[in-house]
């Protein structure tokens, strides 16, 4: 399945663009599901039909779905209380009724990620269009599976499960209770679910479309968003310049706004810029219903381009160096920081931060230097003689 993630700064019209993109794909014969993370039904307002926790047919070939995080959280908590019944009874804890449960911080994000996974794995659709939250929240959401899996591996290493038969003995020797079997089972189940979400995001058919209004604020937001998305290893396939004003007389009160838009569009189309820019016209009103969405001329759905991948080049035969290439369009050298910690690399660029495991070959190397060139970070590694096999 082809998956298009759509995000942008708050108020840029990303939900409308997501709806228009999905509607155009459906009208062109692509069976499409549009998924919204919005608490309010802005997607339904754009499509001209109500959306909610049950997928609905918004148009021929187009299904819309806005998952209910509260209900999903209630189901998860009920299942947890059932599995942990013995422990809760031992502690004298009272159960929570479904009616008194409200989502905890982070529950909505996890619920939406699971819905995204379920939608992407469905065989009913050829295209999934995902209306993500505004860019800062969207980047935090996309980082969640990787970060949670990392926490789980550190707190409950999978290799310790191999010794589960010895836990009662170890508990007596250590004098402290060992983690119960259900805890490892729960962690293992969450790891599998989060890994499935990661697989959807890492799939070569998953790309991002950025939405922004051309202008000074939009230009700054695009630079920041593109950098954060690249750091997650995703590909921004298109920049949708939304609400582009029509040409007007020089003495019109819109002339100043139009000049700002022209400059931003010209900058985004400069040689070397990483974006395929697509203009969406301003209708002079908030788009409502299929006919307005069709008038927006949203970008079409072409074959998914191959993502710009983090990769390692091998030049050991020449100068004994391995180079890790990390695309970071828009990165500034002064805002870039790298730290190696064991088998992980901590990358910080501007306001964004990511901890990534080193490829297996680089774990046996030492860092020899790094450089930022043409929007790409290149980290040089030299093999550690004590860890690499010796030639004859």
C-alpha positions in Angstrom: 0.0 0.0 0.0 1.1 3.5 -0.7 1.0 5.8 2.4 1.1 9.6 2.3 1.7 11.4 5.6 0.5 15.0 5.4 1.5 17.7 8.0 2.4 21.3 8.2 2.3 24.3 10.7 -1.0 24.9 12.5 -3.6 26.7 10.5 -2.0 26.0 7.1 -4.9 23.9 5.8 -3.3 20.5 6.0 -6.6 18.7 6.7 -8.2 20.3 3.7 -5.2 19.3 1.5 -5.4 15.7 2.9 -9.1 15.5 2.1 -8.5 16.9 -1.4 -5.6 14.5 -2.1 -7.7 11.5 -1.0 -10.7 12.6 -3.0 -8.7 13.1 -6.2 -7.1 9.7 -5.8 -10.5 8.1 -5.3 -11.9 9.8 -8.4 -8.9 8.5 -10.4 -9.8 5.0 -9.4 -7.6 4.4 -6.4 -9.3 2.8 -3.5 -8.4 5.2 -0.7 -8.6 5.6 3.1 -8.1 9.0 4.7 -7.2 8.8 8.4 -7.4 11.8 10.7 -5.7 12.5 14.1 -7.9 15.5 14.8 -10.1 15.5 17.9 -12.7 17.7 16.1 -14.3 16.7 12.8 -12.4 19.1 10.5 -11.9 16.3 8.1 -15.7 15.7 7.9 -16.3 19.4 7.4 -14.0 19.4 4.5 -15.4 16.3 2.9 -19.0 17.3 3.5 -19.8 14.2 5.6 -19.5 13.3 9.3 -16.5 11.1 10.3 -15.9 9.3 13.5 -14.7 6.1 15.2 -16.3 3.9 12.6 -15.0 4.2 9.0 -17.6 5.8 6.7 -17.8 6.0 2.9 -17.2 9.7 2.1 -17.4 9.3 -1.7 -17.2 6.4 -4.2 -13.9 4.7 -3.5 -13.1 6.9 -0.5 -13.4 5.9 3.2 -12.8 8.3 6.0 -11.9 7.3 9.6 -11.3 9.3 12.8 -10.4 6.8 15.6 -11.7 7.2 19.1 -8.8 7.3 21.5 -11.0 7.2 24.6 -12.7 3.9 23.6 -9.4 2.3 22.6 -7.8 3.3 25.9 -10.7 1.8 27.8 -10.3 -1.4 26.0 -6.6 -1.6 26.7 -7.1 -0.8 30.4 -9.8 -3.4 30.7 -7.5 -6.0 29.1 -4.6 -5.0 31.4 -6.8 -5.3 34.6 -7.8 -8.8 33.4 -4.2 -9.9 32.9 -3.0 -8.4 36.2 -6.0 -9.6 38.3 -4.0 -11.6 40.7 -1.5 -8.8 41.4 -4.3 -6.3 41.9 -6.2 -8.6 44.2 -3.0 -9.2 46.2 -2.5 -5.5 46.6 -6.1 -4.9 47.5 -6.6 -2.6 44.6 -10.1 -1.8 43.3 -10.8 -2.0 39.6 -11.6 0.9 37.4 -15.0 0.9 35.7 -15.0 1.7 32.0 -17.2 4.7 32.6 -14.7 6.5 34.8 -11.7 6.0 32.5 -10.3 9.0 30.7 -7.2 8.8 28.5 -3.8 9.5 30.1 -1.3 11.7 28.4 0.1 9.9 25.4 -2.9 7.5 25.2 -4.3 9.3 22.1 -1.0 9.2 20.3 -0.6 5.5 20.9 -4.2 4.8 19.9 -3.7 6.7 16.6 -0.4 4.9 15.8 -2.2 1.6 16.2 -5.0 2.8 14.0 -2.4 3.9 11.4 -0.8 0.4 11.6 -4.2 -1.3 11.2 -5.0 0.9 8.2 -1.7 0.4 6.5 -1.9 -3.4 6.8 -5.4 -3.5 5.5 -5.8 -5.2 2.1 -9.0 -3.2 1.3 -7.2 -0.1 0.2 -4.5 0.9 -2.3 -3.8 4.3 -0.8 -3.7 5.6 2.8 -3.7 9.4 3.3 -2.9 10.3 6.9 -3.9 13.8 8.2 -1.2 14.2 10.9 -1.3 16.9 13.6 0.7 20.2 13.2 4.4 19.5 12.5 5.8 19.7 16.1 3.2 17.2 17.4 3.5 15.1 14.2 7.3 14.7 14.6 6.8 13.7 18.3 4.2 11.2 17.2 6.4 9.7 14.5 9.3 9.4 17.0 7.2 7.6 19.5 7.5 4.0 18.3 11.3 4.1 18.0 11.7 5.8 21.4 9.3 3.5 23.3 10.9 0.4 21.8 14.3 1.7 23.0 12.9 2.3 26.5 11.4 -1.2 26.6 14.7 -2.8 25.5 16.6 -1.0 28.2 14.1 -1.6 31.0 13.2 -5.2 30.1 15.9 -6.6 27.8 14.5 -9.5 25.7 17.5 -11.7 26.5 16.5 -11.8 30.2 13.3 -13.6 29.2 15.4 -16.7 28.4 16.1 -17.1 32.1 12.4 -17.0 33.1 12.6 -20.5 34.5 15.3 -19.4 36.9 13.5 -16.3 38.1 12.1 -17.9 41.3 15.6 -19.1 42.2 17.2 -15.8 41.4 14.5 -14.0 43.4 15.3 -16.1 46.5 19.0 -15.5 46.0 18.7 -11.8 45.5 16.1 -11.3 48.1 13.9 -9.2 45.8 11.0 -10.3 43.7 11.8 -10.8 40.0 9.6 -9.4 37.2 6.5 -11.5 36.6 5.9 -13.4 33.4 3.0 -11.2 32.4 5.2 -8.1 32.5 7.6 -9.6 29.9 4.6 -10.8 27.8 3.1 -7.3 27.9 6.4 -5.7 26.9 6.9 -8.3 24.1 3.4 -7.6 22.7 4.0 -3.8 22.8 7.4 -4.3 21.1 5.7 -6.2 18.3 3.0 -3.6 17.8 5.4 -0.7 17.9 7.7 -2.5 15.4 4.8 -2.9 13.0 4.2 0.9 13.2 8.0 1.5 12.6 7.8 -0.8 9.6 5.0 1.3 8.0 6.9 4.5 8.5 10.1 2.9 7.1 8.4 1.4 4.1 9.7 2.7 0.8 6.1 3.4 -0.2 5.6 5.8 2.7 6.3 9.5 2.0 5.5 12.9 3.5 3.8 15.9 2.0 4.4 19.2 3.7 1.7 21.9 3.6 2.5 25.6 4.2 1.3 29.0 3.1 4.0 30.7 1.1 5.4 33.7 3.1 8.0 34.4 5.8 6.4 32.3 8.5 5.7 29.5 6.1 9.3 29.5 4.9 10.7 29.2 8.4 8.2 26.4 9.3 9.1 24.5 6.1 12.8 24.6 6.9 12.3 23.3 10.4 9.8 20.6 9.4 11.9 19.3 6.5 14.9 19.0 8.9 12.9 17.2 11.5 11.4 14.8 9.0 14.8 14.0 7.4 16.2 13.2 10.9 13.5 10.6 11.3 14.7 9.0 8.0 11.5 9.9 6.1 11.3 11.5 2.6 9.4 14.7 1.9 8.2 14.1 -1.6 6.3 17.3 -2.2 5.8 20.8 -0.7 2.2 21.9 -1.1 2.0 25.7 -1.2 -1.5 26.3 0.0 -3.8 29.3 -0.4 -1.8 30.9 -3.3 -3.4 34.2 -4.2 -4.3 35.0 -7.8 -2.5 37.8 -9.7 -3.9 41.2 -8.8 -3.4 44.9 -9.7 -0.2 46.5 -8.3 -2.3 49.0 -6.3 -4.5 46.4 -4.7 -4.3 45.9 -0.9 -3.3 42.2 -1.7 -0.2 43.3 -3.6 2.0 43.1 -0.5 0.8 39.6 0.4 1.2 38.5 -3.2 4.8 39.8 -3.3 5.6 37.8 -0.2 4.1 34.7 -1.7 6.0 35.1 -4.9 9.3 35.4 -3.0 8.7 32.3 -0.9 7.7 30.3 -4.0 10.8 31.5 -5.8 13.0 30.5 -2.8 11.4 27.1 -2.6 12.1 26.5 -6.3 15.8 27.6 -6.1 18.2 25.1 -7.6 19.4 22.7 -5.0 16.2 22.9 -2.9 14.9 19.5 -2.0 11.2 20.0 -2.7 8.9 19.4 -5.6 6.6 22.5 -5.1 2.9 22.2 -5.9 0.6 25.3 -5.8 -2.9 25.1 -4.5 -5.1 28.2 -5.2 -6.9 30.3 -2.6 -10.7 29.9 -3.2 -11.5 33.0 -1.3 -13.4 30.9 1.2 -13.0 27.8 3.4 -13.4 24.8 1.1 -16.4 22.7 2.0 -17.6 19.6 0.1 -16.4 17.6 -2.9 -16.7 20.4 -5.5 -14.6 22.8 -3.5 -12.0 20.1 -2.9 -11.8 19.3 -6.6 -11.2 23.0 -7.3 -8.1 23.0 -5.1 -6.2 20.8 -7.7 -4.4 18.8 -5.0 -1.3 16.9 -6.1 -1.9 13.7 -7.8 -0.8 10.3 -6.5 2.2 9.1 -8.5 4.5 6.1 -7.9 6.2 6.5 -4.6 9.8 7.7 -5.0 12.5 5.9 -3.2 13.2 7.6 0.1 16.5 9.3 0.7 18.2 6.7 2.9 20.9 6.8 5.5 23.6 4.6 4.0 27.2 3.6 4.4 29.8 3.8 1.6 32.8 1.5 1.7 36.2 2.9 0.7 38.3 0.7 2.9 40.3 -0.5 -0.1 41.3 3.1 -0.8 42.0 4.8 2.5 40.6 2.5 5.1 37.5 4.6 5.8 33.7 3.9 6.1 31.4 6.9 5.6 27.8 7.1 7.0 25.7 9.4 4.9 22.7 11.1 6.7 20.6 13.4 4.6 19.8 16.6 6.7 18.4 19.2 4.2 18.4 22.7 5.8 20.8 21.7 8.6 23.2 24.4 9.9 26.7 23.5 11.0 26.6 25.6 14.2 23.4 23.8 15.3 24.6 20.3 14.7 26.0 18.1 17.5 27.1 14.4 17.4 27.9 12.1 20.3 28.8 8.5 20.1 27.6 6.4 23.1 28.5 2.8 22.8 26.7 1.3 19.8 24.5 4.4 19.4 24.9 7.8 17.8 23.1 10.8 19.3 22.3 13.3 16.6 21.1 16.8 17.5 20.3 19.4 14.9 18.5 22.6 15.9 15.5 21.6 18.1 15.5 18.0 16.9 17.2 15.1 18.6 17.5 11.4 17.7 19.3 8.4 19.2 20.0 5.8 16.5 21.8 2.4 16.6 25.0 2.2 14.5 25.0 -0.2 11.6 26.7 -3.4 12.5 29.9 -2.6 10.5 30.3 0.8 12.2 30.1 -0.7 15.7 33.6 -2.1 15.2 34.9 1.3 14.1 36.0 4.6 15.7 34.8 8.0 14.6 37.4 9.8 12.5 35.5 13.0 11.8 32.3 14.5 10.3 31.3 17.1 7.8 28.1 18.7 6.6 28.0 19.2 2.8 25.1 20.0 0.5 22.5 19.1 3.1 24.1 15.8 3.9 26.0 14.8 7.1 28.9 12.5 6.4 30.5 10.8 9.3 33.8 9.0 8.8 34.7 5.8 10.6 38.0 3.9 10.7 38.0 0.2 11.5 39.2 -0.7 15.0 42.1 -3.2 14.4 41.2 -5.0 17.7 37.7 -5.7 16.5 38.0 -6.3 12.7 39.2 -9.7 11.5 42.9 -9.7 10.4 43.7 -10.6 6.8 46.3 -13.2 6.0 
